[in-house]
Amino acid sequence: MKKRVLSIALSLMLILTLFCGVATPAFASDSLNAVPKNVTVLTGGKTMNFAGYNIEGQNYFNLRDFAYSVNGSSKQFNITYDSSSKTIHLWKGKAYSANGDELKAGDGTAKNAKAISSKLFLDDSKIKFTAYNIEGNNYFRFCDIMQLLNIYAVYDDNVKAIVVDPSKDYTVQFQKTVESGYFDFLHGALLGNSDTGEILYANNEEQKLSVASTTKLMTFLLIREAIDAKKLSWEDDVVLSKTAEEYSLSEDGVIPMKAGQKAKLRDLMNAMLIVSSNESATALAEQLYGTEEKFTEQMNRRAKELGLNSAEYYNPHGLPVYTPDVLSSKKQNRMSARDLFELSRYVINKYPDILDITVKTELSAESLNFTDENTNRLLFQMDGIDGLKTGTTNRAGCCLIATMPVKTGDSTTRIIAVILGAEDSTERAEKTGVLLQYGKEYYNK
C-alpha cells in the first residue's frame, strides 16, 4: 500500500493529465469512507470550485460538474440516465442539460461512497471506470474524464488550480511523469515500436520476472504455427481432458469444463486470449502434443530459437507450479519485459490475425456455452487499443501487454507497451495507458 500511495502522490504533484483510472469498478456492497476534497478549476476564463472527495487515496468529483464546466465548448457532453436499464450515458458534442446540482459546495463532512453498479456508455460504446455514488451523485476522477473526452487539463502550481482548455486535446507530460518516479515501483515497464523495434521508454526491462498469463502469447504462437503446418485446424473438435476439467474447477478456473466434452479449437483460442482461460490453454497444449509437459518443452525450445533467452516456461498458461518436495517451492513462468516485447512483436508481425481476436470486448464461445468480457480493460477506455494480453498472479502482480496503431505523418506504425508487477488492475491499466498515450504523442509531433 505504501508504494502505491507514494507513486500516486509523486505523480499528482507534477501532473494531472495522467491516464489514471480504467480498471473495473469494485462492486462491493460495503461503503467506503469519502473525505471532502475541493479543487479550483479554471476554464474558459471562469473560476469554478469542484467539491469532491478523497476515496482510498484518489480524488473524485461530481460528473455533472465536469459537464457543466465545458458546456458550450467543442468538447461539451451531455449526461442521461436510463433507470430501467441502470445505464449512464455520456453523449459527446451534445449540450449539457443542467439539473441544479452543479458546483454545489459540500458540507465539509465525510460521506459513505459505494462503487457504482450502473453500466456506463460513451455514445454507443461501453466504458469502464472506477467511480462512486455519494448521496445520489456519481463521482469520477478528473483525469479519467479528461482522457475520455480528449480534453487538455494540467495542474498549475502558480495559481494552485487545475487549468482546463477544451480547445486543446488531452496530453501527458511524460518526462515529468517519469521523473516523479511514476513507473519506479513496477517490476518492469517498456514502450516500443512493433515495426522497427525502437524502444521509446524502458525501466528494469532486462530482469527475468514472473509473467503470469502473458505466457499465453507463446501458447498462441505454437498453436498458430501448428495450424499453418496443417497439424491442427481452427475448426477441429477438441476433446477436453480431466486435467482441463480440474483447472476449470479450481480457484483459477474461468470456464466450466467436463472431461470428454468437445469444444472447437477456435473457441479455445479465443477464450485463452480474451478471458485468459487457463483450462483452454491446457486443452490446446494437450491437443497438439498430448501433455502439458511435452508442450512446455516446445515452448522453451521455440523461445530459444527466437532468441528470447530470459524465457523460462513451466506450463502453457502461467499459473504457479508447486514442486512435490516436502518443503515445496513455487515456480512461475518467467521472462524479461524486453523479451515479452520482442515476442509480442514477432507474434503480431507473423500472425496479425491475433488482433482480430484480442480486439474483441466480449467472448462468445458457442461450443463452450460461455460469454464474458475481455480482461483487457483498456479496450473499454482508450480509443485504438486492439490487444494484447493480461496476466495476474500473486508473485507476478498485475501485468499487461497492450498495443495500438498510431499515426506518424502520413503513415501508420504500431506501438507496444509492457507493464509487469503493478499492484492491482487499476495501476496496470493506468500506467499502460500513460505509456501508450506518450507513444501516440511521440509519433504525432
Secondary structure, DSSP 4 states (H G I P E B T S, - for coil): -HHHHHHHHHHHHH-S------SPPP--SS-EEEEEEEEEEEETTEEEEEEEEEETTEEEEEHHHHHHHHTTSTT-EEEEEETTTTEEEEEETPPP---S-TTPPP-S--EEEEE--SEEEETTEEE----EEETTEEEE-HHHHHHHHT-EEEEETTTTEEEEETTS-----HHHHHHTTTTTTSSEEEEEETTT--EEEEES-SS-EE-GGGGHHHHHHHHHHHHHTTSS-TT-EEEPPHHHHHHHHSTT--S---TT-EEEHHHHHHHHHHS--HHHHHHHHHHHHSSHHHHHHHHHHHHHHTT-TT-B-SSSS---EE--SSS--EE--EE-HHHHHHHHHHHHHH-TTHHHHHT-SEEEEGGGTEEEE-S-GGGGTSTT--EEEEEEETTTEEEEEEEEEEEETTEEEEEEEEEEEESSHHHHHHHHHHHHHHHHHHHT-
